[in-house]
């Protein structure tokens, strides 16, 4: 290093994606000087800590399925691999399964997805309408539902615990974490040079990753990079049902784009994507009125027992929605040497952080990736060749 503010690699943003990249970099080269710049180490508004913590195999793009397969491998050994001298992380991984109800418009895509998942060794399956109730007793059958897909190994966990596990391990391995706000990225011609803080202090590196989640487009603009990402607010609600269950029910996903998590007994968490979800960087409010106007009817239509739900609370977080094709943007930006993207996950960033962190680290170090994710290269934006997931699935 030429001075104290020069690093081999700088990661702008300190959430799970940054910590995963840092961990994977130092696992491969312990001599690296890696800097993470994170504006709020409490992660109060971070999308990871505000997420539902779900991970699933059920995708229609091969690489997305492979990403999830690798995530399960990491999670199986997470407590051991990410233990530090003063902390052993616990994932709290609960494999209750994900159950997608399918209407006629989505049947073709759902069955194609199941076939691809099974060809890759996954246990996901197709359920006929009369089989759904066996997995979800509250389901009473609806005319518009022609079947369902079920992934028994899908499930939920504590996103904060996974994030902190990565963060603590990355620090133990030598990562420097600076709590500060980045004002702009720095480049010289077509080469990255580092970043400048709001305080005016500069930090230099020829390799910089923008891993600021929903806020990535703001920072990208400072070096002339236009990311097709909309910071979209999604509201989530805590509700009480009328019937208690000892066993945890699967996560239920409706054709309307809504989801229902069973948290035990008669406690549920619900939410979903709506066309009216606002684009914002600052609004983290939630409202009872929105639930009543946009969520209630869809829930009751598919689960009549939910007509007696009691709304008890809620929260809101930001999705980094890729408006180009809904899939991650991964790799070096074609027009800017040393500028790396791990953006636009559209709600899948938490579950994809394990494989993406490894992949971005491998690219930065010039190594052949163990899992080829080049299909998600930003070059596809320039070539106008979107990678489309299940077009009938809203979640």
C-alpha positions in Angstrom: 0.0 0.0 0.0 1.2 3.5 -0.7 -0.8 5.1 2.2 -3.2 4.2 4.9 -6.2 5.0 2.7 -5.2 2.6 -0.2 -6.7 -0.9 -0.4 -6.7 -3.8 -2.8 -10.5 -3.9 -2.9 -13.2 -1.6 -1.6 -16.8 -2.6 -1.0 -19.3 0.3 -0.9 -22.1 -1.0 1.3 -21.7 -3.3 4.3 -24.7 -5.6 4.2 -24.7 -9.4 3.6 -23.5 -9.1 0.0 -20.5 -7.1 1.0 -19.6 -9.3 3.9 -20.0 -12.4 1.8 -17.7 -11.0 -0.9 -15.1 -10.0 1.7 -15.2 -13.4 3.4 -14.8 -15.2 0.0 -12.0 -12.9 -1.0 -10.0 -13.5 2.2 -10.7 -17.2 2.1 -8.9 -17.3 -1.2 -6.2 -14.7 -0.5 -5.6 -13.9 3.2 -3.1 -11.2 2.2 -5.6 -8.9 0.6 -6.4 -5.5 2.1 -10.2 -5.3 1.9 -12.3 -2.3 3.1 -16.0 -2.3 3.7 -17.7 1.2 4.0 -21.1 0.9 5.7 -23.1 4.0 6.8 -25.1 2.2 9.5 -23.8 -0.8 11.3 -27.0 -1.2 13.2 -28.6 -2.1 9.8 -31.9 -0.5 10.9 -33.0 0.1 7.3 -31.1 -2.6 5.6 -33.1 -4.8 3.2 -31.5 -8.0 4.7 -32.6 -7.4 8.2 -36.0 -6.2 7.1 -36.5 -9.3 4.8 -38.5 -12.4 5.6 -35.4 -14.6 5.5 -36.8 -17.1 3.1 -34.7 -19.3 0.8 -36.1 -21.5 -2.0 -35.2 -23.9 -4.8 -38.3 -23.0 -6.8 -37.0 -21.0 -9.7 -37.2 -21.4 -13.5 -33.7 -20.2 -14.5 -31.1 -23.0 -14.1 -28.5 -20.7 -12.5 -31.0 -19.4 -9.9 -31.7 -23.0 -8.9 -27.9 -23.7 -8.7 -27.5 -20.6 -6.5 -30.1 -22.0 -4.1 -28.6 -25.4 -4.1 -25.2 -23.9 -3.0 -27.0 -21.8 -0.4 -28.3 -24.9 1.3 -24.8 -26.4 1.3 -23.5 -23.3 3.1 -26.3 -23.1 5.6 -25.8 -26.8 6.5 -22.3 -25.9 7.7 -22.8 -22.3 8.6 -22.5 -22.5 12.4 -19.2 -24.3 12.1 -17.6 -22.5 9.2 -18.5 -19.0 10.5 -17.7 -19.5 14.1 -15.2 -17.0 15.6 -13.3 -17.0 18.9 -16.2 -15.1 20.6 -19.3 -16.0 18.5 -21.0 -19.0 17.0 -23.8 -18.0 14.7 -27.1 -20.0 14.7 -29.1 -19.9 11.5 -32.5 -20.9 12.9 -33.1 -22.5 9.6 -36.7 -23.8 9.6 -37.5 -26.1 6.6 -41.2 -25.7 6.6 -41.4 -25.8 2.8 -42.7 -23.2 0.3 -46.1 -23.9 -1.3 -47.0 -22.0 -4.5 -50.6 -22.1 -5.5 -50.8 -22.1 -9.4 -53.6 -20.8 -11.6 -54.1 -21.8 -15.3 -51.9 -19.0 -16.6 -49.0 -20.2 -14.5 -49.4 -24.0 -14.9 -47.1 -24.4 -17.9 -44.3 -22.4 -16.3 -44.7 -24.1 -12.9 -44.4 -27.6 -14.4 -41.4 -26.5 -16.5 -39.7 -25.2 -13.4 -40.4 -28.4 -11.4 -38.9 -30.5 -14.2 -35.8 -28.4 -14.3 -35.4 -28.4 -10.5 -35.8 -32.2 -10.4 -33.3 -32.6 -13.2 -30.8 -30.8 -10.9 -31.5 -33.2 -8.0 -34.1 -31.1 -6.1 -37.0 -32.6 -4.2 -39.6 -30.1 -5.4 -42.9 -31.6 -6.6 -46.2 -30.8 -8.4 -49.4 -31.2 -6.3 -52.8 -31.8 -7.8 -55.6 -29.6 -6.3 -56.8 -32.4 -4.0 -53.3 -32.8 -2.6 -52.9 -29.2 -1.5 -54.9 -29.5 1.7 -52.6 -32.3 3.0 -49.8 -29.7 3.2 -52.0 -26.6 4.1 -55.1 -27.6 6.1 -56.6 -24.1 5.9 -56.8 -24.4 2.1 -60.4 -25.2 1.0 -60.0 -25.3 -2.8 -60.6 -22.5 -5.3 -61.8 -22.7 -8.9 -58.9 -20.7 -10.2 -56.2 -22.9 -8.6 -55.2 -25.8 -10.9 -52.4 -27.2 -8.7 -49.4 -26.2 -6.6 -45.7 -26.6 -6.5 -44.0 -27.6 -3.2 -40.4 -27.4 -2.1 -40.0 -29.4 1.1 -36.4 -28.1 1.6 -37.4 -24.4 1.2 -37.6 -22.5 4.4 -36.9 -19.4 6.5 -34.2 -18.3 9.0 -32.9 -15.3 10.8 -31.4 -12.9 8.2 -29.7 -10.8 10.9 -27.9 -13.8 12.3 -26.6 -14.8 8.9 -25.5 -11.3 8.2 -23.7 -10.9 11.5 -22.1 -14.4 11.0 -20.6 -13.2 7.7 -19.6 -9.8 9.2 -17.8 -11.2 12.3 -16.0 -13.8 10.2 -14.9 -11.3 7.6 -13.5 -9.0 10.4 -11.7 -11.9 12.0 -10.1 -12.7 8.7 -8.8 -9.2 8.3 -11.5 -7.1 6.7 -11.6 -3.4 7.7 -15.0 -2.0 8.3 -15.5 1.8 8.3 -18.8 3.3 9.4 -19.2 6.3 7.1 -21.4 7.5 4.3 -20.1 7.4 0.7 -20.6 10.6 -1.2 -19.4 9.4 -4.6 -17.3 6.8 -6.4 -14.0 7.9 -8.1 -12.7 7.0 -11.5 -9.9 8.1 -13.8 -10.9 7.6 -17.4 -12.4 4.1 -17.7 -10.6 2.9 -14.5 -12.0 2.8 -11.0 -9.9 4.6 -8.4 -11.9 4.4 -5.2 -14.5 6.6 -3.4 -15.0 9.8 -1.5 -16.9 10.0 1.8 -19.3 12.8 2.7 -16.6 14.0 5.1 -14.4 14.6 2.1 -11.9 11.8 2.9 -10.9 9.6 0.0 -10.1 5.9 -0.1 -8.4 4.4 -3.1 -8.5 1.0 -4.8 -8.6 -0.1 -8.5 -11.4 -2.6 -7.7 -14.6 -1.3 -6.2 -17.9 -3.0 -5.8 -21.2 -1.2 -5.4 -23.2 -3.4 -3.1 -25.5 -0.8 -1.6 -28.7 -2.6 -2.3 -31.7 -0.5 -3.2 -29.5 2.6 -3.0 -27.1 1.3 -5.7 -28.4 3.5 -8.6 -27.6 6.7 -6.7 -24.0 5.7 -6.1 -23.6 4.3 -9.6 -24.6 7.6 -11.2 -21.5 9.2 -9.7 -19.3 7.3 -12.2 -21.8 7.4 -15.1 -23.3 4.0 -14.6 -27.0 3.7 -15.2 -28.5 0.8 -13.3 -32.1 -0.2 -14.2 -33.1 -0.6 -10.5 -36.1 0.9 -8.7 -36.0 1.1 -4.9 -39.4 -0.2 -4.2 -41.2 -0.2 -0.8 -42.9 -3.4 0.3 -45.1 -3.6 3.4 -45.3 -6.7 5.6 -47.9 -7.3 8.2 -48.3 -9.3 11.4 -51.7 -11.0 11.8 -53.4 -13.4 14.1 -55.6 -16.2 12.7 -58.5 -17.9 14.4 -57.1 -21.4 14.4 -53.9 -22.6 16.0 -51.5 -25.2 14.7 -48.7 -27.0 16.6 -46.7 -27.8 13.4 -45.4 -24.9 11.3 -47.3 -24.7 8.0 -45.5 -24.2 4.8 -45.0 -20.7 3.4 -48.0 -20.1 1.2 -47.7 -18.1 -2.0 -50.8 -17.0 -3.9 -51.3 -16.3 -7.6 -52.1 -12.8 -6.6 -48.5 -12.2 -5.6 -49.2 -12.4 -1.9 -47.4 -14.6 0.7 -48.3 -16.0 4.1 -45.7 -17.2 6.6 -46.9 -19.2 9.6 -44.8 -18.3 12.6 -46.4 -20.8 15.0 -49.8 -21.3 16.8 -52.1 -18.6 15.2 -49.4 -16.1 14.3 -48.8 -15.2 10.6 -46.8 -12.7 8.6 -48.2 -11.6 5.2 -47.4 -9.2 2.4 -46.8 -9.2 -1.3 -45.9 -7.3 -4.4 -48.3 -4.7 -5.9 -48.2 -2.6 -9.0 -48.9 0.4 -6.7 -45.8 -0.2 -4.5 -44.0 3.2 -4.4 -40.4 3.9 -5.4 -38.7 5.6 -2.5 -35.4 5.8 -0.6 -36.8 7.3 2.6 -40.3 6.0 3.3 -40.4 3.0 5.7 -43.9 3.5 6.9 -46.7 0.9 6.8 -50.4 1.4 7.1 -53.5 -0.6 8.2 -55.5 1.0 5.4 -53.2 -0.4 2.7 -53.6 -3.9 4.2 -57.4 -3.6 4.3 -57.6 -2.2 0.8 -55.1 -4.3 -1.1 -54.3 -7.5 0.9 -57.4 -8.6 2.8 -59.5 -9.7 -0.1 -56.8 -11.8 -1.8 -56.1 -13.6 1.5 -59.7 -14.4 2.2 -60.4 -15.5 -1.4 -57.9 -18.3 -1.1 -58.1 -19.0 2.6 -61.6 -18.3 3.8 -60.6 -18.9 7.4 -58.6 -15.7 7.2 -61.8 -13.6 7.2 -61.3 -13.3 10.9 -57.7 -12.2 10.9 -56.6 -9.6 13.4 -53.9 -7.2 12.2 -51.4 -6.6 15.1 -48.4 -4.8 13.5 -46.2 -4.4 10.5 -43.1 -3.0 8.9 -41.7 -1.9 5.5 -38.4 -2.4 3.7 -36.9 -1.7 0.2 -36.6 -4.1 -2.7 -33.9 -3.4 -5.3 -36.2 -4.2 -8.2 -34.4 -4.8 -11.5 -36.8 -3.2 -14.0 -34.9 -4.8 -16.9 -35.7 -8.4 -16.2 -36.0 -9.0 -12.4 -32.8 -10.9 -12.1 -29.4 -10.1 -10.5 -26.8 -7.9 -12.2 -23.5 -9.5 -11.5 -19.9 -8.8 -12.6 -17.7 -6.0 -13.9 -19.4 -3.2 -15.8 -18.5 -3.4 -19.5 -17.5 0.3 -19.8 -15.6 0.7 -16.5 -12.6 -1.4 -15.4 -12.7 -2.4 -11.8 -16.3 -1.5 -11.2 -18.2 -4.5 -10.0 -22.0 -5.0 -9.6 -24.0 -7.2 -7.3 -27.3 -5.5 -7.7 -30.9 -5.7 -8.7 -31.8 -8.9 -6.8 -35.5 -8.0 -6.7 -36.1 -9.5 -3.3 -33.7 -12.5 -3.7 -30.5 -10.9 -2.5 -30.4 -12.5 1.0 -30.8 -16.1 -0.2 -28.4 -15.5 -3.2 -25.7 -13.9 -1.1 -23.7 -17.1 -0.5 -23.1 -18.0 -4.2 -22.9 -14.4 -5.4 -20.3 -13.5 -2.8 -18.2 -16.4 -3.9 -18.7 -15.6 -7.6 -17.8 -11.9 -7.4 -14.7 -12.7 -5.3 -13.6 -15.2 -7.9 -14.1 -12.6 -10.7 -12.1 -9.9 -8.8 -9.3 -12.4 -8.3 -9.2 -13.5 -11.9 -10.2 -17.1 -10.9 -12.5 -19.5 -12.8 -15.8 -19.4 -11.0 -16.9 -22.7 -9.4 -20.5 -21.8 -10.5 -20.7 -19.9 -13.8 -23.2 -17.0 -13.3 -22.1 -15.1 -16.4 -25.7 -15.3 -17.7 -26.4 -12.4 -15.2 -23.6 -10.2 -16.5 -24.4 -6.5 -17.0 -23.5 -7.0 -20.6 -27.0 -8.3 -21.2 -28.3 -4.8 -20.5 -26.2 -3.4 -23.3 -27.2 -6.3 -25.6 -30.9 -6.0 -24.6 -31.1 -9.8 -23.9 -33.1 -10.1 -20.6 -33.1 -13.3 -18.6 -36.7 -14.0 -17.6 -37.8 -16.0 -14.7 -41.3 -17.6 -14.4 -43.3 -14.8 -16.1 -46.5 -15.9 -14.3 -44.9 -15.6 -10.8 -45.3 -12.3 -9.1 -43.0 -13.0 -6.1 
